[in-house]
Amino acid sequence: MLTLPRPLDVPFTDTSAEALRLSLDHDRIAPLAARSIDVSTVAAPTDTGSTFAEAAPELTLTLTVIGSSHQAILSAGPTDAFTETFACLGEDADDSSPNRPQWDREVIRHGRWAGFTEHRFTATRTSVHGDFPGAAAEVLAAGADRALSADDHLSVAFPGQPGALTALSLTCAGPDRIAWQSWHCYPQHQEIVHSSSELRRST
C-alpha cells in the first residue's frame, strides 16, 4: 500500500549524485528517520560433528535516512555487525576514489557480518527530463510495491523543492539472504539514484 512520505522540517543537505560515496565501515550517523525490521536467522552447529545448534542471535535491519542519503545497519543483538552507508561523505570526488559508486555495475565484497559473507551493491543514475515531481511520485510507488509490507518501507520528503525525497524498502528477508533498495531524488540536478543491496550467506 502506498503511503505518503514523512515530511521533514530540515534542509536538503546532499549536493548531488556525483558526490555520493559507498562505505561499509562508516560509523552510525544520527538519522532523520529510521525503520527497524526483525529478520530471520538460522542457527549453526557448534562443531562439524554436532547435531546440536547454537542459538542464533536476533538480527535487526535498520534502514535510516541521513540527509538525502541512507544507512542500512544489521545488528546482532546489541552489536552492529554491518553498516552500509551511501551518502555524500565528503571524500575527494576524483574518479579513482575507491568509494565512488561504479554506476550500473554490480560490486561484490566479501567479509563476515553476523553469518553473512557476501555484500552485493548496484547503483544506477537516471536523468529526468521534464516533470521531476511526477518522477519522484513514481519512485514512491516503486518503493511501496517492492517492499515486503507497508512496515518495510520508509520514505521522507524535504521542504523547499518538490520531489526532494529519499525512500528505502526491504525487499527480501530470509535466513540466507537480506535485500533492500533505495531511491535518492535530486530535483536541483533532475537526477534520481537507485541502489540495490544484498547480504548473502555462503552455501
LOKOLBA-920327 format. One line per 10 residues: number of its first residue (from 1); their letters; for each residue x, y, z of C-alpha. Coordinates in nm, 3 decimals, decimal comma, padded with zeros to 5 digits, always signed. Example, Ala and Ser with C-alpha at 12.3 -4.5 7.8 and 13.67 -1.06 7.14 Angstrom:
BEGIN
1> as> +01,230 -00,450 +00,780 | +01,367 -00,106 +00,714
This chain:
BEGIN
1> mltlprpldv> +00,000 +00,000 +00,000 | +00,134 +00,342 -00,098 | +00,189 +00,578 +00,193 | +00,279 +00,944 +00,171 | +00,640 +01,033 +00,258 | +00,707 +01,167 +00,603 | +00,767 +01,544 +00,575 | +01,087 +01,667 +00,740 | +01,147 +02,021 +00,854 | +01,519 +02,012 +00,777
11> pftdtsaeal> +01,717 +02,148 +00,482 | +01,804 +01,935 +00,182 | +02,173 +01,871 +00,257 | +02,327 +01,645 -00,008 | +02,487 +01,820 -00,301 | +02,439 +01,581 -00,595 | +02,456 +01,223 -00,712 | +02,812 +01,299 -00,821 | +02,915 +01,338 -00,456 | +02,771 +01,005 -00,335
21> rlsldhdria> +03,014 +00,755 -00,185 | +02,973 +00,398 -00,062 | +03,125 +00,279 +00,264 | +03,098 -00,044 +00,460 | +03,296 +00,077 +00,760 | +03,148 +00,416 +00,847 | +03,016 +00,476 +01,197 | +02,647 +00,527 +01,259 | +02,520 +00,871 +01,163 | +02,232 +01,026 +01,356
31> plaarsidvs> +01,926 +00,959 +01,138 | +01,648 +01,194 +01,038 | +01,414 +00,893 +01,014 | +01,456 +00,519 +01,070 | +01,273 +00,190 +01,033 | +01,388 -00,120 +01,223 | +01,285 -00,463 +01,096 | +01,342 -00,804 +01,255 | +01,484 -01,055 +01,006 | +01,501 -01,433 +01,001
41> tvaaptdtgs> +01,806 -01,609 +01,142 | +01,949 -01,959 +01,127 | +02,133 -02,149 +01,393 | +02,469 -02,305 +01,315 | +02,608 -02,633 +01,456 | +02,853 -02,583 +01,743 | +03,107 -02,802 +01,559 | +03,124 -03,010 +01,243 | +03,030 -03,333 +01,418 | +02,748 -03,198 +01,628
51> tfaeaapelt> +02,378 -03,221 +01,556 | +02,306 -02,953 +01,813 | +02,290 -02,591 +01,711 | +02,379 -02,273 +01,889 | +02,101 -02,024 +01,937 | +02,125 -01,776 +01,653 | +02,137 -01,412 +01,754 | +01,835 -01,198 +01,686 | +01,901 -00,987 +01,379 | +01,757 -00,645 +01,309
61> ltltvigssh> +01,797 -00,444 +00,991 | +01,761 -00,070 +01,045 | +01,704 +00,148 +00,739 | +01,788 +00,511 +00,809 | +01,765 +00,838 +00,620 | +02,061 +01,073 +00,668 | +02,025 +01,393 +00,471 | +01,901 +01,266 +00,137 | +02,123 +00,961 +00,179 | +02,093 +00,637 +00,372
71> qailsagptd> +02,247 +00,382 +00,602 | +02,143 +00,017 +00,632 | +02,257 -00,133 +00,962 | +02,239 -00,503 +01,050 | +02,254 -00,562 +01,424 | +02,302 -00,890 +01,609 | +02,150 -00,822 +01,948 | +02,308 -00,500 +02,080 | +02,602 -00,511 +01,837 | +02,617 -00,354 +01,492
81> aftetfaclg> +02,751 -00,629 +01,265 | +02,727 -00,448 +00,931 | +02,675 -00,090 +00,814 | +02,622 +00,021 +00,456 | +02,649 +00,397 +00,409 | +02,558 +00,551 +00,074 | +02,594 +00,923 +00,123 | +02,782 +01,241 +00,042 | +03,066 +01,169 +00,284 | +03,298 +01,446 +00,172
91> edaddsspnr> +03,569 +01,231 +00,012 | +03,759 +01,357 -00,287 | +03,537 +01,329 -00,594 | +03,827 +01,206 -00,809 | +03,730 +00,914 -01,034 | +03,997 +00,695 -00,871 | +03,830 +00,714 -00,530 | +03,768 +00,354 -00,413 | +03,436 +00,453 -00,255 | +03,295 +00,610 -00,567
101> pqwdrevirh> +02,994 +00,408 -00,693 | +03,051 +00,213 -01,011 | +02,732 +00,312 -01,187 | +02,534 +00,031 -01,350 | +02,782 -00,235 -01,233 | +02,738 -00,484 -00,951 | +03,013 -00,464 -00,690 | +03,068 -00,771 -00,470 | +03,258 -00,761 -00,143 | +03,334 -01,044 +00,095
111> grwagftehr> +03,352 -01,037 +00,473 | +03,189 -01,171 +00,787 | +02,880 -00,993 +00,909 | +02,661 -01,188 +01,155 | +02,694 -01,504 +00,946 | +02,662 -01,331 +00,610 | +02,970 -01,343 +00,390 | +02,887 -01,154 +00,070 | +02,764 -00,800 +00,004 | +02,633 -00,706 -00,341
121> ftatrtsvhg> +02,567 -00,347 -00,443 | +02,444 -00,188 -00,764 | +02,364 +00,180 -00,823 | +02,207 +00,348 -01,124 | +02,185 +00,718 -01,200 | +01,900 +00,850 -01,413 | +01,850 +01,198 -01,558 | +01,488 +01,314 -01,558 | +01,373 +01,528 -01,848 | +01,054 +01,713 -01,769
131> dfpgaaaevl> +00,824 +01,656 -01,472 | +01,052 +01,578 -01,176 | +00,777 +01,569 -00,908 | +00,596 +01,316 -01,125 | +00,911 +01,103 -01,148 | +00,951 +01,125 -00,770 | +00,591 +01,006 -00,727 | +00,680 +00,701 -00,937 | +00,972 +00,639 -00,702 | +00,733 +00,629 -00,407
141> aagadralsa> +00,509 +00,383 -00,587 | +00,803 +00,161 -00,683 | +00,936 +00,158 -00,329 | +00,599 +00,065 -00,185 | +00,542 -00,206 -00,447 | +00,879 -00,372 -00,391 | +00,867 -00,368 -00,009 | +00,769 -00,690 +00,164 | +00,498 -00,498 +00,351 | +00,396 -00,141 +00,431
151> ddhlsvafpg> +00,602 -00,166 +00,750 | +00,914 -00,247 +00,544 | +00,909 +00,083 +00,354 | +01,043 +00,422 +00,464 | +01,017 +00,748 +00,272 | +01,075 +01,111 +00,364 | +01,026 +01,441 +00,182 | +01,235 +01,753 +00,225 | +01,095 +02,105 +00,217 | +01,160 +02,370 -00,044
161> qpgaltalsl> +01,195 +02,165 -00,362 | +00,915 +01,946 -00,500 | +01,034 +01,591 -00,548 | +01,320 +01,611 -00,294 | +01,280 +01,277 -00,121 | +01,455 +00,960 -00,009 | +01,292 +00,618 +00,005 | +01,408 +00,275 +00,124 | +01,244 -00,067 +00,105 | +01,326 -00,408 +00,246
171> tcagpdriaw> +01,267 -00,644 -00,047 | +01,383 -00,980 +00,090 | +01,438 -01,111 +00,444 | +01,531 -01,477 +00,467 | +01,782 -01,687 +00,658 | +02,031 -01,683 +00,371 | +01,961 -01,350 +00,200 | +01,859 -00,999 +00,301 | +01,799 -00,737 +00,032 | +01,696 -00,373 +00,027
181> qswhcypqhq> +01,669 -00,089 -00,224 | +01,697 +00,288 -00,201 | +01,596 +00,588 -00,410 | +01,766 +00,927 -00,376 | +01,598 +01,214 -00,560 | +01,788 +01,530 -00,653 | +01,547 +01,785 -00,805 | +01,812 +02,056 -00,827 | +02,001 +01,836 -01,076 | +01,699 +01,650 -01,220
191> eivhssselr> +01,854 +01,318 -01,116 | +01,737 +01,004 -00,937 | +01,976 +00,746 -00,794 | +01,851 +00,392 -00,731 | +02,055 +00,137 -00,537 | +02,006 -00,236 -00,478 | +02,187 -00,416 -00,196 | +02,210 -00,775 -00,075 | +02,373 -00,968 +00,204 | +02,418 -01,339 +00,135
201> rst> +02,544 -01,641 +00,323 | +02,791 -01,879 +00,165 | +02,638 -02,208 +00,059
